[in-house]
Every structure is written in structure tokens, then in C-alpha cells.
Amino acid sequence: MMKRGYKGNIVWHNIGKLLMIVACSMLFPLAIAVLYRESCGWIFLLLLPVTLFLGWALVALFRPGKQELHIQVRDGAAIATYGWILATLVGMMPYLLTGTFTTVTDAFFESMSGFATVGASVLDDIDDAPYAILMWRSVTHWLGGMGIIVLFVALLGGMGAGAMQIFKAEAAGPVKEKLHPKIADSARSLWFIYIFNTVITFFLLLFCGMNLFDALNHAFSIVATGGFSTKNSSIGFYQSPLLEWAMTGAMYLAGVNYALFFY
């Protein structure tokens, strides 16, 4: 165990909080598994408390000393780097435990693609995948779209100069500049806009004929500018020009610099 006041304490202390956020996001696929009565629900029922406990353990074990009340730039970079790796490792576990993928390489790739919102996938048959797994793919997309660590900054705040380092690294897509003097306030404003866009996109897709499950998944994917779908043929499955135009408009808005929405 590291000594109290060791410079690495602030890093692992905050990564523990980050893992707790990832754990809470598993409520989405767990709810879907319960709703559709899928047997894979126990996987999320197991992983959620385990990840939550792991995060809590890091928070409890690595308490920063008085000289570490604020995160420095180097610490912020370490949190962003290690946080992404650990989030990806946790994110691949549902794929492995449900048998969606049989190799660590494929599961890690899918998880990283989700959090990074790349949209590349090695899932062969999306149509036959469990609903809970499809929801988890979309949730990783959604968290990665704005930046899971930006969410961390928004929820916790008080991180000092290093918070700006994290903010720049994570929010480079939607917006780079601060919207408020305090970086935590900027992060909260971005996430408010992000959630608002998600809700609007969700209801737009419902209005255009998508079912509830598909609309939620595609709203997560569109706003994140990712690309994951619940169908092998993606939007082509629906053969609906109305849906295509609606999604095109939503994708355009999702790609706009979020500072414009704020101002």
C-alpha cells in the first residue's frame, strides 16, 4: 500500500471514483435484461457491485494527503490514461462472460471502440446478440461521446489545474474551450446539452417509427457520433427515407461544436 501523501494517491483515488461511475452505467443493460427476461442479466448483476466495490476500494485505500488537494497537470494526464484503460477492461467483461466474444482481443476491441466512439465492430451477428449486450455497446458509446472523464469532472469538480488537462483531452470533439471560469461548471453545461440532445433525438426517432429499444440505442450512438446499431444492416434495415433524414439531421447537430449551443 502506498504511503499517505504519495503523489500517486490522487491518481488512483480519482480513478476509483471513475470506476464507480462506470459501474453505475451498468444499470442500463441490467434494466434491459430484466425487461426482456434475458438470462445474461446476472452478468451485469454480478459485475455492477464488483466494479462498484473495486472503485470504492481504490477511493478508500488511496486517500490523498493535504499536499494533494488539487490535481496537477501530470496527475490529470495519468488519470485520463489509466482511467481509459481500466474503463475499457471493465467494459469488455460483459462480452466475455456472456460468450458474445470468446477472445480477449475481440472483447477489448469492441469495448475500446465503444468508449472511443470509433464505431468499428467485430460482432458478427448483431441481430442475434442479447438486448442487454446491445444496450451496453450503446452505453459505452454514449459515455465516450462526451467523455466519461468529463462526466467525472462534472460530477465531482474541485480538481485544480489538472482538471483542464483532462477536459482538453476528453472534450476535444464537441468543444475545446471553457464555457465557465470553473472547469467543473463547463463540464456540467456540456453534459446538460449532451443529455438534452439525446432526449430530443430519442423522441425524434420514436416519432419517425422506431421502436423504443432501437430508438434509445440509436440516440446514444448518434449523439455520440459513434456508429453502433442494433441491426446488421444498420439504418438500411428500416427502409425509411424519413428516418434517414431525421438521423442525418441529428448527426449534423451532434457534430456541431457544443460551445455554439451554449452561447
N, C-alpha and C positions, 0 to 999 in steps of 0.2 A: 504493500500500500504506500502511496506517495505521502511524503511528509506534508503537514499543513503549511500552506504558503508556497508550495512548489508551483512554478509557473505553469505547469501542465494542468493543474487542478481546474482552472477556469474553463479550459477547453473541454475536458471530459464532463465537468459539471453541466455545461450547457448542451453538450451532445446528449446527455441523459434526458434533458428536457425535450430535446428534439425527437428522441425515440418515443417518448410518451405521446407526442403529437401523432407520430406515425401509427402508434398502437390505437389511438382513438379513431383514426381514419378507417380502421378495420370494422367499425360499426356498420358502415355502408354495405359491404359484401355479406356481413353476418345477417343483417336485416333482410337482404335479398334471399339468402339461403333459407331463412325461416319462412319468408313469404311464399317461396316456390317449393318448400319442403325438400330441399336438396340435402343429401347425406353429407356433402362436403362442408356443411355448416360447422361441424365440430372442429374442423381445422382452424377456422377463424376464432371459434370459441376458446380454443387452446392457445393460439398464437397471440391473441389480444392481451390476456393477462400476463403471459410470459414476457412479451415485449414491454408491457407497462411496468412490470417488476424490474426488468433489466434497466430500463430508463431511470426508475426510482432509485435503484441501487447505485447507479453512477452519480446521481444527484446527491445521494446521502454520503457516499464514500469520498467523493472529490469536492469537498467544500472549499471554496476559495478563501484565502486569507484576506486581511484588511488591505494589503497592498494590491490585491487583485479585484477590487470592487468594479473596475471597468475593463472591458476587453480592449486590448491593444490591437494594432493592425495585424501583427504576426499571429496573434491568437485568433482573430477573426478569420484569417485565411485558413488556419488549421481547422477551425470549426466547420467552415464551408467544405473543405476537402474530406475530412474524416466523416462528417455528417452525411455527405452524399454517398460515400462508400457503405456506411452502415445501413443507411436507409435502403439502398439497393439490395444489400444482403438480406435484410429483413423482408423486403418486398418480393424476393424470389422464393421464399419459403412456401407460400401458398401454392405456387406452381409445382414445386417438388412434392409436397405432402399430398396433394390431390391427384398426382400422377399426370397432370397436364403436360409436364415435361419430365423426361427420365434422366436428363443430364444436367449437371450444374451449369454448364456453358449456356445451354438454351434458356434455362430459367433466369440466369444472371443477365443474359442479353435482353430478354423480354422485360425484366424489371428495370434495367438501366434505360431501355428505350422508352419505357413509360415515364419515368421520372424526368428524363431529359427531353421529353416530348418530341422525340425523333419520328416516331410513328412506324418505324421498321418492325416487322414481326416475324417470328419463326414458328408461330402457331399454325399448323397445317389446316385444321378444320375448325374454324371459328363457330360455325353453325351448331356443332355438336358439343361445344365446350359448356361447362356448367354456368348458369347465370351469375353465380357468385364470383366466379373467376373473371368473367367478362366485366363485371362491375369493378372488381379490384384493378383490372387493367385500366379502366377509365378513371378510377380514383387516383392512381399513380400519375396518370396524365394530368389530371386537374391540379393536383398538388404541385407538380413540376412546372405547370404553365406559368404561374406567377412566381413560383419558387418556394419550396417548402421551408427554406430557411428565412425567407422574407416573412412568411407566416409566423415563424418563430420569433422574429424581431417584433412583429406587430403585436403578438400576444404578450410578450414578456418585457420588451423595452429595457431601458436603463443599462445599456450595454457599452456605453462610452464610444471612443473613437473607432474601435473595431467594427461597430455596427455598420458604419458607412462602407467599409471594405466588403462586408457580407452583402450589403444592399446592392452595391455596384456589380458584384459577381453574379448575384441571383436575378436581379431585375433588369438585366441588360436588354431584354427583348421589349417588354411593354414600355418601360420608362427608365431613364438613367438618372435624371436629376431629382433632387429633393423637392418635395411639394410643401413641406413644412420645415421650420427651423429644427425641430426634433425629428430624427430619422424614424423613430417608432411611430410618430403621427403620420409620416409619409407612407409607411408600410401599411398602416391601418386604412388610410384613404385608398390605396391601391387595391387592397383586398375587398373593401366595400364595393368599389367599382367592378372588380372581377366577379364578385358574387352576384351583383345586380345584373351584369351582362349574362351570367349563367342562367339566372332565373328567366330573363326575357327570352333567351334562346330556347330554353326548355319549353316554355309556353308557345312560342312560335312554331316549334316542331310538332307539338301536340295539335295545334290548330291546323297544320298542313297535313295531318293524317297519320303521324307516327303513333305507335302505342306508347304507353307510359314508360316502360323499361328502356326501349330503344331511344326515346326522346331524352331521357336522363343521361344515358351513356353518350349519345352523340353531342349533347350540350356540353358535357365535361370535355369531350375531345375537341370540339370546335373552338370553344373559348380558350382552351389551352394551346390552340394551333398545333395540335398533335397529328391525329390521323387514325387512331384506333377506331374500329367499327365493331358492331355486333353481328355483322354478316360477312360471308366470304367475298361477296361481290360489292361490299360497301354500299354506297348510296344507290348504285345501279340496281340493287335488289328491288327497290320500290317503284322503279319506272315512273317517276313522278316529276315532271318539269317544275311543278310548284315547289316541291321540296328542294329540288336542286337550286332554284333561285333563292329560296329562303336561306338555305345553308351557305350559298355563295355570299349573300349579304352579311350573314352572321360572321363568316370567316373574315370578310373585309374589316368589319368593326373590331374583331378580335386582334387583328394585326395592326390597328392604329395605335400610335403612341398614347399611353394612358394619361399622360400629362395633359393632352388636349381635352379628354373627358373631364379631368379635374378642373381645368381652368374655364 
